[in-house]
Amino acid sequence: MMEQLKISQVTKKFGRHLILDDVSFTLEPAKIYGLLGRNGAGKSTLLNIISNRIFPTAGSVKLDDQEVNTDQTLGKIFLIGEDNLYYKQVKINQMFDLADAAYGNFDYKNAERMLKRFSLEGTHKFTKLSTGQKTAAKVTLALNVSADYIFLDEPVLGLDANYREVFYQELIKSYQARPRTIVLSTHLIDEIQRLIEHVILINNQQVLVDTDVEELLRKAYEISGPVKLVDQYTEGLNVLSTEDLGNIRTAHVFDKLPEGRVIPDQVQIGHTDLQHLFIYLTNEGGDKND
Ligand SMILES: Nc1ncnc2c1ncn2[C@@H]1O[C@H](COP(=O)(O)OP(=O)(O)OP(=O)(O)O)[C@@H](O)[C@H]1O
């Protein structure tokens, strides 16, 4: 049976620098998540805490009720992050063997097939690969490890458009064959929007969004028309930002639209995509109308 992974009140300081402040959320079994946040928001730090590579200043990470620090619990969590974990001469095949030794049941056959799609060979030395090739080797490793929770930090870093597409296809295929929780932390939000079911957004050291994508986008609108009419229609709503072009205003709203309010003929309402919603939510209102 697969358990929930609970991150509770995690705070992390590096020296006097507060990176994460009372971060709590729960990851459900067999779901694909996007972990989003601006550069330096603390995503990698959080992933390193979850996988027990660094310790939180306060708070806990638990699989159901067990602290994630035993072999048994850590054997259910796999993180790919930085490259510096591997010794210099290691070949891709040996990375697979290490994962097999630690987690068991490594899917060598599928990994071999994936390597071919990325034009790589198991005998290639990891440290000699290009940035994109390293990423390809790491995601191949991650998608074939037998763990219930797979964390992919920057899974498309350096991959060209063709290989990113290969990765997205393989991710879906792998998930369908063996549903488990996969957390993607990436800045290419428009590309993962269709893959993820749920978003965790870290902003200003805290969890700003912890919501299903569908529900999130259901509240994300852009409302445009003559300034006065847009202001009237959006009065009292949560307006994240506005842009003006002459007398035409576009308001980016993150709210349920009021049912009884009449939409004037000259006012148009459209939906915002995840990437733009991310920008409006994390912009701090600093560059309105710039
Ligand atoms: N070992 C460390 N010592 C001191 N500060 C650190 C350390 N690791 C990370 N930081 C700082 O913590 C903050 C969060 O870094 P982190 O790498 O977690 O962000 P991120 O959200 O993954 O960023 P990006 O999207 O740019 O990769 C940054 O300001 C970084 O400088």
The ligand as an SDF file (V2000), in Angstrom:
LIG
                    3D

 31 33  0  0  0  0  0  0  0  0999 V2000
   24.0990   25.2420    1.2480 N   0  0  0  0  0  0  0  0  0  0  0  0
   23.6240   26.4940    1.2130 C   0  0  0  0  0  0  0  0  0  0  0  0
   24.1510   27.4640    1.9750 N   0  0  0  0  0  0  0  0  0  0  0  0
   23.6740   28.7140    1.9460 C   0  0  0  0  0  0  0  0  0  0  0  0
   22.6560   29.1140    1.1810 N   0  0  0  0  0  0  0  0  0  0  0  0
   22.0820   28.2070    0.3930 C   0  0  0  0  0  0  0  0  0  0  0  0
   22.5380   26.8570    0.3500 C   0  0  0  0  0  0  0  0  0  0  0  0
   21.7650   26.1750   -0.5290 N   0  0  0  0  0  0  0  0  0  0  0  0
   20.8790   27.0780   -1.0270 C   0  0  0  0  0  0  0  0  0  0  0  0
   21.0590   28.3010   -0.4760 N   0  0  0  0  0  0  0  0  0  0  0  0
   20.2520   29.5110   -0.7500 C   0  0  0  0  0  0  0  0  0  0  0  0
   18.9010   29.1730   -0.5270 O   0  0  0  0  0  0  0  0  0  0  0  0
   18.0560   29.8280   -1.4830 C   0  0  0  0  0  0  0  0  0  0  0  0
   17.1810   28.8050   -2.1590 C   0  0  0  0  0  0  0  0  0  0  0  0
   17.9710   28.0200   -3.0370 O   0  0  0  0  0  0  0  0  0  0  0  0
   17.3620   26.8020   -3.8470 P   0  0  0  0  0  0  0  0  0  0  0  0
   18.4410   26.2420   -4.6760 O   0  0  0  0  0  0  0  0  0  0  0  0
   16.6370   25.9100   -2.9190 O   0  0  0  0  0  0  0  0  0  0  0  0
   16.2800   27.5660   -4.7760 O   0  0  0  0  0  0  0  0  0  0  0  0
   15.4770   27.0340   -6.0380 P   0  0  0  0  0  0  0  0  0  0  0  0
   14.0530   27.4100   -5.8220 O   0  0  0  0  0  0  0  0  0  0  0  0
   15.7670   25.6200   -6.2960 O   0  0  0  0  0  0  0  0  0  0  0  0
   16.1030   27.9570   -7.1770 O   0  0  0  0  0  0  0  0  0  0  0  0
   16.2920   27.7600   -8.7750 P   0  0  0  0  0  0  0  0  0  0  0  0
   14.9280   27.7430   -9.3590 O   0  0  0  0  0  0  0  0  0  0  0  0
   17.0390   28.9970   -9.1520 O   0  0  0  0  0  0  0  0  0  0  0  0
   17.0650   26.4980   -8.9800 O   0  0  0  0  0  0  0  0  0  0  0  0
   18.9860   30.6090   -2.4010 C   0  0  0  0  0  0  0  0  0  0  0  0
   19.0020   31.9580   -1.9780 O   0  0  0  0  0  0  0  0  0  0  0  0
   20.3300   29.9550   -2.2000 C   0  0  0  0  0  0  0  0  0  0  0  0
   21.3680   30.8840   -2.3680 O   0  0  0  0  0  0  0  0  0  0  0  0
  1  2  1  0
  2  3  1  0
  2  7  2  0
  3  4  2  0
  4  5  1  0
  5  6  2  0
  6  7  1  0
  6 10  1  0
  7  8  1  0
  8  9  2  0
  9 10  1  0
 10 11  1  0
 11 12  1  0
 11 30  1  0
 12 13  1  0
 13 14  1  0
 13 28  1  0
 14 15  1  0
 15 16  1  0
 16 17  2  0
 16 18  1  0
 16 19  1  0
 19 20  1  0
 20 21  2  0
 20 22  1  0
 20 23  1  0
 23 24  1  0
 24 25  2  0
 24 26  1  0
 24 27  1  0
 28 29  1  0
 28 30  1  0
 30 31  1  0
M  END
$$$$
